Amino acid sequence: MCELNEWKPMHAAPMDGTAIQARIPGHGEDNIISWFDHYVDENGEFCGAWNFAEDQEPPDCWTDGVCWTSNEDGKSSVQPTHWKEIS
């Protein structure tokens, strides 16, 4: 049986704007993030991305607190690996 506050893989995370606690490699486990799907990419297409939901310091590789596939410098952003409900 799966416990309510157990770490789960990111593919199972809510993508409806709900704030969650996330594990980000090299950045700990106390990250409060949410999915925002109203960004516009460099081609003018709507897209989504993880972003910090609270005033926290994001990893250096995230641009303006947003986890893109690659950041504004063209470097890969560190992707969150696991999530759980905020306790």
Residue pairs with C-beta under 8 A, 6 or more apart in sequence:
2 8
4 85
5 84
5 85
5 87
6 84
7 23
7 82
7 83
7 84
8 82
8 83
8 84
9 81
9 82
9 83
10 22
10 79
10 80
10 81
10 82
10 83
12 83
13 20
13 22
13 35
13 80
13 83
14 20
14 35
15 35
15 37
15 48
16 35
17 34
17 35
17 36
18 34
18 35
19 32
19 33
19 34
19 53
19 54
19 86
20 32
20 33
20 34
20 83
20 84
20 85
20 86
21 29
21 30
21 31
21 32
21 83
21 84
21 85
21 86
21 87
22 29
22 31
22 32
22 33
22 50
22 80
22 82
22 83
23 29
23 31
23 80
23 81
23 82
23 83
24 31
24 59
24 78
24 79
24 80
24 81
25 78
25 81
26 59
26 78
27 58
27 59
27 78
30 56
31 52
31 56
31 58
31 80
32 52
32 53
32 54
32 56
32 86
33 50
33 51
33 52
33 53
33 67
33 80
34 50
34 51
34 53
35 48
35 49
35 50
35 51
36 48
36 49
36 50
36 51
36 66
37 46
37 47
37 48
38 46
38 48
39 46
39 47
39 48
39 49
39 66
40 46
40 47
41 47
49 66
49 67
49 68
50 66
50 67
50 79
50 80
51 65
51 66
51 67
52 58
52 62
52 65
58 65
58 66
58 67
59 77
59 78
61 71
61 75
61 76
61 77
61 78
62 68
62 71
62 77
62 78
63 71
63 72
63 77
67 77
67 78
67 79
67 80
68 77
69 76
69 77
70 76
70 77
71 77
